[in-house]
Amino acid sequence: MGPVRTVVLPVLRLLVWVVIAVCLVYIAFLRGGPDASGDPAVPSATITAPETTVARADVVNTVTLTGSITEDPATTVKSTAAGTVGRLRVAAGDPVDEGDPLFTVVVPVAETPSAPAPADPTAPLVPAPAPTPRTKTVTVTATVPGTVATLDVLPQQSVDIGTAVATISPGVLRASAPLTQADQFRLLAPPTVAKVTVPGGPGGFDCTELRTGRPPASAGGGDAATGGFTDPYADPSTTQTGANLTCRVPDGIQVFAGATATIEVTAGEARGVLVAPVTAVKGTVGTGSVWVLDDAAGPEGTETPVELGLTDGENVEIRAGVAEGARILQFVPNSDAVGDPGMVMGGFGG
């Protein structure tokens, strides 16, 4: 056993270490990189941006708003004379036309004293009779047609010129709803009639005299809808602007001020036109851009100007700039709309 321990075993041990060293050198320097095909943590496919095509479809620009029924403000009537209230000609709740009498005011008239006649020194002294007071009657009339909402005077009450004495309600009801920036862009050319539905009330009815703009109360400054505060992180297209859409409720429709209303406005339609998803278009009114895909442009696409028409909130009409069947990016590059359906309006807002 002597030669085995002293010669054979050391030689075998040396051979084992040589084999280990050779294997390590092969793994470290000669073998190719690790095969990641079986590693689920490493992507094995090329990620490409979603794309769509320009196709033909119908676009109906219908804007649906949630608002309420409001009543036109009452007009204040002021006294046109100073004196004592005489006869009341109307009561609260009575209908009136412009110029109808509301009540009378008894106004004292100051007399101009005449020069006294020369006194007869021989005549006995007789006291002069007290002058008879003179008055005139002034009638305060309605300044607008409507219904007397309040009459704030009583007979024999003293009034001055300019005192508020009554209010007249025009009796005009309107459907009103706040507008966002996106709503206003879609209603640049609104019709004159909207369809209104009042939950629990009458069926849908046509509401006339449709108009958009800021209500008179907010014209002096400050945003009544937001209290003057603007959230710098809010999507501008979904932020209320302070403007309202209003239309007049026809006479005979049984609704009341304060009732909730849904207002539906169709501001144009186009049939069989070229369209693209709003998420693929940068811009909303007049002009915009899409990113056209072709072999030369690569996966990023080429920004291409287009002329825009109507939009229904999901698709926008393409009037010029690209042809039918053109491949375009489904989302505007660097847009928040990618993968977020809630940001669709922001995506096509540019």
Solvent accessible surface area in square Angstrom, and as a share of the most:
residue,aa,sasa,rsa
1,M,159,0.71
2,G,42,0.40
3,P,95,0.60
4,V,59,0.34
5,R,165,0.60
6,T,96,0.56
7,V,88,0.51
8,V,68,0.39
9,L,81,0.40
10,P,53,0.34
11,V,76,0.44
12,L,92,0.46
13,R,140,0.51
14,L,113,0.56
15,L,99,0.49
16,V,85,0.49
17,W,157,0.55
18,V,76,0.43
19,V,91,0.52
20,I,76,0.39
21,A,51,0.40
22,V,93,0.54
23,C,66,0.40
24,L,110,0.55
25,V,80,0.46
26,Y,113,0.43
27,I,104,0.53
28,A,67,0.52
29,F,162,0.67
30,L,128,0.64
31,R,155,0.57
32,G,60,0.58
33,G,67,0.64
34,P,135,0.85
35,D,119,0.62
36,A,43,0.33
37,S,91,0.58
38,G,70,0.67
39,D,60,0.31
40,P,134,0.85
41,A,89,0.69
42,V,67,0.38
43,P,107,0.67
44,S,107,0.69
45,A,81,0.63
46,T,121,0.70
47,I,159,0.81
48,T,98,0.57
49,A,54,0.42
50,P,70,0.44
51,E,79,0.35
52,T,32,0.18
53,T,66,0.39
54,V,1,0.01
55,A,46,0.35
56,R,135,0.49
57,A,37,0.29
58,D,72,0.38
59,V,0,0.00
60,V,49,0.28
61,N,5,0.03
62,T,43,0.25
63,V,5,0.03
64,T,83,0.48
65,L,11,0.06
66,T,98,0.57
67,G,14,0.14
68,S,37,0.24
69,I,1,0.01
70,T,56,0.33
71,E,82,0.37
72,D,33,0.17
73,P,114,0.72
74,A,51,0.40
75,T,49,0.29
76,T,67,0.39
77,V,2,0.01
78,K,115,0.49
79,S,3,0.02
80,T,90,0.52
81,A,7,0.05
82,A,43,0.33
83,G,15,0.14
84,T,43,0.25
85,V,0,0.00
86,G,19,0.19
87,R,165,0.60
88,L,59,0.29
89,R,105,0.38
90,V,26,0.15
91,A,56,0.43
92,A,64,0.50
93,G,49,0.48
94,D,53,0.28
95,P,113,0.71
96,V,9,0.05
97,D,92,0.48
98,E,120,0.54
99,G,42,0.41
100,D,50,0.26
101,P,43,0.27
102,L,1,0.00
103,F,0,0.00
104,T,16,0.09
105,V,0,0.00
106,V,53,0.31
107,V,21,0.12
108,P,96,0.60
109,V,52,0.30
110,A,101,0.79
111,E,88,0.40
112,T,127,0.74
113,P,122,0.77
114,S,102,0.66
115,A,96,0.74
116,P,127,0.80
117,A,87,0.67
118,P,132,0.83
119,A,98,0.76
120,D,84,0.43
121,P,130,0.82
122,T,119,0.69
123,A,49,0.38
124,P,113,0.71
125,L,180,0.90
126,V,122,0.70
127,P,120,0.76
128,A,92,0.71
129,P,123,0.77
130,A,90,0.70
131,P,112,0.70
132,T,107,0.62
133,P,116,0.73
134,R,143,0.52
135,T,82,0.47
136,K,113,0.48
137,T,88,0.51
138,V,38,0.22
139,T,57,0.33
140,V,1,0.01
141,T,53,0.31
142,A,2,0.02
143,T,70,0.41
144,V,43,0.25
145,P,75,0.47
146,G,17,0.16
147,T,53,0.31
148,V,1,0.01
149,A,48,0.37
150,T,57,0.33
151,L,34,0.17
152,D,88,0.46
153,V,6,0.03
154,L,125,0.62
155,P,72,0.45
156,Q,141,0.63
157,Q,66,0.29
158,S,89,0.57
159,V,6,0.03
160,D,93,0.48
161,I,125,0.63
162,G,38,0.37
163,T,54,0.31
164,A,59,0.46
165,V,0,0.00
166,A,1,0.01
167,T,33,0.19
168,I,0,0.00
169,S,18,0.11
170,P,46,0.29
171,G,51,0.49
172,V,18,0.11
173,L,37,0.19
174,R,30,0.11
175,A,0,0.00
176,S,13,0.08
177,A,1,0.00
178,P,51,0.32
179,L,1,0.00
180,T,28,0.16
181,Q,70,0.31
182,A,10,0.08
183,D,23,0.12
184,Q,63,0.28
185,F,89,0.37
186,R,35,0.13
187,L,6,0.03
188,L,112,0.56
189,A,87,0.67
190,P,46,0.29
191,P,45,0.29
192,T,96,0.56
193,V,65,0.37
194,A,4,0.03
195,K,92,0.39
196,V,0,0.00
197,T,63,0.36
198,V,10,0.06
199,P,91,0.57
200,G,94,0.90
201,G,44,0.42
202,P,40,0.25
203,G,57,0.55
204,G,45,0.43
205,F,17,0.07
206,D,72,0.37
207,C,0,0.00
208,T,55,0.32
209,E,88,0.40
210,L,16,0.08
211,R,127,0.46
212,T,55,0.32
213,G,33,0.32
214,R,123,0.45
215,P,43,0.27
216,P,125,0.79
217,A,105,0.82
218,S,7,0.05
219,A,77,0.60
220,G,86,0.82
221,G,59,0.57
222,G,55,0.53
223,D,24,0.13
224,A,85,0.66
225,A,49,0.38
226,T,49,0.29
227,G,72,0.70
228,G,53,0.51
229,F,136,0.57
230,T,102,0.59
231,D,63,0.33
232,P,106,0.67
233,Y,201,0.76
234,A,39,0.30
235,D,30,0.16
236,P,85,0.53
237,S,11,0.07
238,T,75,0.44
239,T,42,0.24
240,Q,72,0.32
241,T,39,0.22
242,G,8,0.08
243,A,6,0.04
244,N,36,0.19
245,L,0,0.00
246,T,25,0.15
247,C,0,0.00
248,R,71,0.26
249,V,7,0.04
250,P,48,0.30
251,D,127,0.66
252,G,76,0.73
253,I,50,0.25
254,Q,163,0.72
255,V,20,0.11
256,F,139,0.58
257,A,52,0.40
258,G,61,0.58
259,A,10,0.07
260,T,75,0.44
261,A,0,0.00
262,T,47,0.28
263,I,0,0.00
264,E,78,0.35
265,V,0,0.00
266,T,62,0.36
267,A,14,0.11
268,G,34,0.32
269,E,95,0.43
270,A,17,0.13
271,R,146,0.53
272,G,38,0.36
273,V,29,0.17
274,L,25,0.12
275,V,10,0.06
276,A,1,0.01
277,P,33,0.21
278,V,1,0.01
279,T,13,0.07
280,A,1,0.00
281,V,0,0.00
282,K,90,0.38
283,G,19,0.18
284,T,27,0.16
285,V,69,0.39
286,G,38,0.37
287,T,101,0.59
288,G,13,0.13
289,S,15,0.10
290,V,1,0.00
291,W,32,0.11
292,V,28,0.16
293,L,15,0.07
294,D,67,0.35
295,D,148,0.77
296,A,103,0.80
297,A,25,0.20
298,G,27,0.26
299,P,92,0.58
300,E,119,0.53
301,G,15,0.14
302,T,71,0.41
303,E,90,0.41
304,T,29,0.17
305,P,104,0.65
306,V,6,0.04
307,E,78,0.35
308,L,5,0.03
309,G,17,0.16
310,L,39,0.20
311,T,10,0.06
312,D,45,0.23
313,G,10,0.10
314,E,129,0.58
315,N,44,0.23
316,V,2,0.01
317,E,14,0.06
318,I,4,0.02
319,R,137,0.50
320,A,48,0.37
321,G,49,0.47
322,V,22,0.12
323,A,70,0.54
324,E,98,0.44
325,G,46,0.44
326,A,23,0.18
327,R,101,0.37
328,I,0,0.00
329,L,13,0.07
330,Q,61,0.27
331,F,38,0.16
332,V,13,0.07
333,P,52,0.33
334,N,163,0.84
335,S,22,0.14
336,D,108,0.56
337,A,2,0.01
338,V,79,0.46
339,G,69,0.66
340,D,61,0.32
341,P,113,0.71
342,G,68,0.66
343,M,52,0.23
344,V,37,0.21
345,M,48,0.21
346,G,20,0.19
347,G,5,0.05
348,F,6,0.03
349,G,43,0.42
350,G,70,0.67
